[in-house]
Amino acid sequence: MQTNTLELEVYYGTMAPWSNTTLLFSGDRALLIDAQFTKTDAKALVKRLQDAGKTLTHIILTHSHPDHVWGGVELLKAFPEAQAYARPVAITEMELEFKARLLRWTGIFDAELPTELYPVEPFEGDVFDFEGHKIELIDSLPSETINLMTCYIPELKTYIASDQCYNRCHYYVGPGLNRPDLWIASIEDIQSRFEIDRVVPGHGAVGGLEIFDEAIEYLTFYHSVAKPLVPQQEIVHAVLEQYPDWKLEGVLRMTIGPAVTSKALIEEKNTKQGFGSESIVKGYYRACEDGARA
């Protein structure tokens, strides 16, 4: 039975690639949706929970990418009774890909990364009950990745998009599935099914339905210029010209797996090969009756 008001905050990561974590409070209990990437950001979440007098009981992981998962090591050190949950397929991906992903980040964030992961329990239902508050779990259509679980909180009309949507950040299209058409369809599917006032993106500031609209516009443009066999450099320049002020420019230049970044892009001067040096958003978002405060 629901006895306490559900409160929502969003922590904006302070280290690249600046992922978001949603905090839900009910009484003295706390649930997190996604767990940050680095030790620094995870420890900041621990401090926030301790300062607020909250005990972490659950972590819901939306997908397997490290920037949403690896910080859970530090969170569970501080709250060892808490339990992490994810879809079974995401757990498999986390376990199989951990060593390769750790090697990929070695030399960049060495002191910030875990050397092993933590237990994650499989969850296959479509509703998670948090102290009497309903969190709907949605297996979204393919977007950044094939296996992504997003969350909808009916009583707050809030959609936790994770990496299905960012806010004014370049999308991880080419290095991901490279299917902007499917990505658009996944967003349109959510728009048609839920009553949403607030969108929490995977990266960037919390906002409203404009996040969906801008995502579809961006992905449509990307789809129009990223044709088969078009040089990477040409695609990157076209997107940067269209969206010169968006963050995470380095995402456009990244490749994974067997792909190789073009020599022309590597040799360009005065470009951002990484994620950048400044936070996308600073502080916290807190839902309240008259809007949000940092």
C-alpha angles and dihedrals in degrees: 000000000000110000106156135054114257112238125194132204132166122212115210112214116243097205130060130310085026103216124185130242122198116216120201120191128194112173107312094336126097134197123191127205105209124357110231127245112253133053090240094058094041091052089050088056090050090052092048091053093046093047089051092048093241128146115216110230105163142022120195113200114204098197144344103267113123096233088066099036118032097071088068089083091070093040092056092047088060095039106029093170092061119103128218121213135190140154112284092244091053091051090053091051092049092052097043097044101039099095094044093048092046090053090049091056096041111118093028109060101006099146091043099055132085121239093213138020132238135241115284121188121219117245120192104170127101097228129053116198113215110184090320095316118120120232113183114214114212126194095213125211114260114296125138088352136009095244112050127144116200127188136226123196107199099193091055096034085229127148119203099206098177107185095344085087136022126185114241093329126121111263124243092236109133097041090044124051092316089220107122089166091062090043091055090049091053092054093045089051091057092045091056097048109043140052102232131181100161130040122197107199125203090243129017135026126330111256146149137270091307086081089066093047094049091046092054091046092051095046091047090053092046090051090052094055103031097076122159113286094007106140114259091234092058092050094048094049093048093051093045091051091052095044106026097157100047120114130237095048089164090068088072091058099046126104130182139197115006095347120107127210110241117259090233091060094046092052096048113117127226094018133129108247092170131045096281132257105264131072116255091223130001129221129357136315114222123189113227138155097271099039131278137324131195 
